[in-house]
Amino acid sequence: MSVEYKAQQFMGTAEIGARLGGLTRQRVYQLTSEPDFPAPVADLGQGRIWLTADVEVWIAEHRKQTEHRKQA
């Protein structure tokens, strides 16, 4: 029996803030507390972490909504 392991990439609040254009920790905390933000996969001693893929999907969806509102 073979077991396949896939490397997962993770993001913490600092990486999320950087990915979103340099947001502060406080703003990232606000965003990650929203009900539509992906759930963290772990809460480590240094903070919560999320799957990068989940965060990227959220960013893409959020940007689509923002662009739609700008066009309206």
N, C-alpha and C positions, 0 to 999 in steps of 0.2 A: 504494500500500500504506500502510495506516495502522497506526501503532503506538500501543497504549494503555499508559499508565503509571498504575499505581495507587500512591497515596501509602501508604507503609507507616509504621506507628508503631513506635517502638522503645523499649525500656526498658533501663536500666542497673541496677546493683546498688542504687543509691540509690532509684530509682523502685520497684523490686521490694520493697525494705524498707518503703517508705512504703505501698505497696499492701497489704502484709501486716500493717499495723498498727504500723509503726515498729520493725521488726526491725533489729538491729545489722548492720553489714557482715559481721562474722564469721558470724552465723547465716545471712545470705543466701548467703554463700560455701558454707556447709555444704549448704544446700538445693539450690543450683545445681550442686553436685558430685554429687548423687544421680543414679543411673542413669535414673530416671523423669522427671527434669526435662528440659524441652526443650533441645536443643542451641543454643548461641549462634549467631547468624548472622554475627558478626564479632568479632574481637579487636582493638580499637583501642588506641592509646597510652594512653588513659585507662581502659581496661578492656573487658570483654566486653559485648556488647549482644544482646538477644533481641527477637524479634517480640512486640509487646504481645499480639496475638491468641493466640499459643502459650502465653504465661504465663497469660493469663486462663483458658484451657482447663485448664491444670494446676491453677490455684487452685480452679476449680469442681470438678474431679474430686477433689482432695485434701480439700476441705471435705465432699463427699459421703461420703468414706471416714471422716472424723473423726466426722461426725454419726451414721453407721451404728454405729461403735464405741461411741459414747456411749449409744445406744439398747439395745445388747446387754447 
